[in-house]
Amino acid sequence: MKVRLAFLAAALVAATATSAIAQGPPGGGPGGFGQRRMTMLLTGITLTTAQQAAFDDYLLACDLLDRRIETLERQIDEWAAHDSFRQLVGRLRCLRGIDTLTAIGLVAEIGDFSRFRTAPAFMAYLGLVPSESSSGERRRQGSITKTGNNHARRLLIEAAHNQRRRPARSAHLARRQAGQPAGVVARAQQAQLRLHKRWQRMSARGKHSNKIAAGVARELAGFVWAIATEQPLHAG
């Protein structure tokens, strides 16, 4: 999973450099860099000899990285289908924002979810709980602690951004939920409704989207823990 992220980062660097040669930012306009790259090739932008050589090198790097990422994603899909992962990955994929890559990443990073006695303990391990400072009788909460597992926290924060959209059961989500226990699907639906409301409430209060995503990720972590351990959510 981390290797894949490294390849994605390298691909972005190559895409940025290639796009800079054409005097424009990567991902400019609909379709992202892929469409821009094809447009450049088709319209035949005039480049100097040095620019063309650099462009060809970076374009080759992008294509090689794309193919390597596709290979890694196929391998991850195979791992997710293995007996030791299949059941838990399948259940976590019922949650909106959590597909195979995120689910297998969480399972690989966390291992045994039952080692956390409560959802708040799991949230704290991920560094998703607010920091606190006190002076006398006054207690003030700050930003999240960011302690614990950085990679798992990042996966959940990325997944949390999906909760800004209105709750819906897309065809892709329906396929992921097909064949899963009714209780897991119902809990995933509960999560979708609750997390969207949380996003909307925080947005209405003028909170920055990054802070909203962290808050929503904290609650999403609770649902992940509850599904993984087959326990109800409770404080403690």
N, C-alpha and C positions, 0 to 999 in steps of 0.2 A: 504494500500500500504506500509506504513512504518512498519506495523506489519510483512508483508511478508519479507521485507528486514531484519528485526531482526531475523526471522527464518532462512533466508539464511545465515546470519552471523554465527548463532549458528551451522548450519549444516556444515559450512566450518571449524569451530573450532573442531567439532567432527570428521570430516573427516581427518583433519590434525593430530589430536592425534592418531586416529586409524592407519593412514598410518605410523606414526613415530614408532609405535610398530613393523611394518614390515620393518623398517630401509629403508625407501624411502620416497621421497616427494609426496604429493598428486598431482594427475593429471600428474604423470610422464608417458610420452609416449602417444600413440594414445588412445583415448577413455576416458581419464581422470580417476578420482578416482573410478568411478563405475566399469570400466573394471578391474582396479587393484584389487578392492575388490573381484570381482568374481574370478579373477585369483588366489588370495590368498586362497580363499575357495576351489577352485578346485584342486590346486596343493598341499594343505595340508602342508603349511610351519610349521616347528616345532617351537613351542613357549614354554616358561617355563609356569608353572602353573599360576604364577602371571601375565605374559604377556597375556595368554589366557583369564583370567578373565577380565582384563582391555580391551582387544580387544572385547570380547563379549559385555561388557557394552557400549563401544563406538559404536559398530556396531548396537546395538539396538537403541541407541540415533539417529544415522544416519537414520535408517529406520523410526522411529517415526517422525522425522523432515521432512523427505521426504513426508510422508503421510499428515502431517499437511500443508506443502507447497502446495501439490496438492489440498487439500480442499480449502485453501485460494484462489488459482488461479481459481477454479471453481466458488467461490463466486464473485470474481472480474469480471469474464466473465458474470455472471448473472447481476451484477450492470451495466456493460457496455451496456447490452441489454435493460435496463430500459428506458422508454420514455424520461426521463429528460437528459439522457446521450447519447442515441443511435446515434442521428444524428451527433453530434460533434465528438464523438469518432470514428464513421465510417469514417468521412472526414479526421481526423488526421491520421488514419491508412493507408491512401493513400500514405503517405510519407515513403520513405525507412528508416528503422531503428526505426520506430514508430509503434508498434503493440498494442494490447489491453492493456497490463499492463502499458506501457509507456503513452499511450493516456489517460487512465482513471486516471493515476497518475497526469498528467498535468492538466486535467480538475478539479480534486479534489483540487489541490494546487492553481490554478489560479482563478477558479470560473468564474467571468465575464471578458472575455478578452477585451470587449469593453471599460473597464475603462482606458485602455491605448490608448491614442489618436493616437500614431504612433508606428511603429515597433521599432525604436530606444528607445522609452520610455519603451517598454516591455523588450528589451535587457538590458537596464540599471537596471530595477527592478530585473532581474535575476542575476545581477552582472557579465555579460558577456562582458561589455565594458572595454577598457583598462584604467588603472589609468593614471593620468597625473601629471607631475611635471614641474614647469617652473622656470627659473632663468634669469631675465632680459628679453631679447627678445627671448630666447631659450625655446622651449617647448619639453618635452620628454615624450613619452608614455611608460608605464611599463606593468606589468602583469595585468590580469583582476581584477576588484575590489572585486569580490566575496561577494558583498553585496546582500541583498535581500533574495530571497527564495532559500535556499541551495538544497532542495530536487528536485525542478523543474530544477535547473541548472545541477545537477548531471544526471538527466534523459536525458537531451538534449546532454550533453557531451558524455554519453554512446551511444546515438543514432548516434552522429556525427562520431563515429568510423566506422560505416557502409559505410560511404561515400568514404572511401579509395578504395573500390572495383570499378571496371569499371561499368559504368551505364548499367543496364539491368532490364528487367521486368520479374522477376522470376514467376513461376506458383503460388507461395504463395502470392506474391505481386499482381498478376493479380486477384486472388480471393478476396483480400482485396479491390481492386479498383472496382470490379464488382458492378454495380448498383449505383455507386456514380456519382454525377454531372460531366459532361464532363469537365467543367471549373476547378473543383478541381483536377481531374486526370491530366489535362494538366499542372496545376501549380505544382503538385507533380513531374511530369516528368521534368519540368523546374528546380525544386529544385535539383533533382538528378544530372542533368548535371552540373549545376552551382557549387554545393557543391563538386563534384568530381574534377572539374577543380581547385577549391580553394585548395583542399587537395594536388593535384599534384603540383601546383605552390609553395606552402609553403614547401613541401617536397623537391623540387628541390633547394630551397634556404637553405637547410640544417637545417630547423627548427625541434625541438624535437616534437615527436608525440603528447605529452600532450599539447603543445602550439598549434599545428595544430588543434587538437580536439576542443580546446576552441574557436579558430577562426571560425572553421566550425560550431560549436554549436551556435555561435552568429548569423550567417546567417540563420541557420536552425530555430532559434527562430523567425526570421522575417517571414519565410514562415508559421510557425505555427500560428503566429498572423494574417497573411493575410488570411489564410484559416478559422480560427476561427471567424474573424470579417467580412469576405467577402469583404475585402477592398484591393486595390492595394498597393504594397509596394512603399513607398516613404520616402525620408529623411525628418527630421524635428523634 
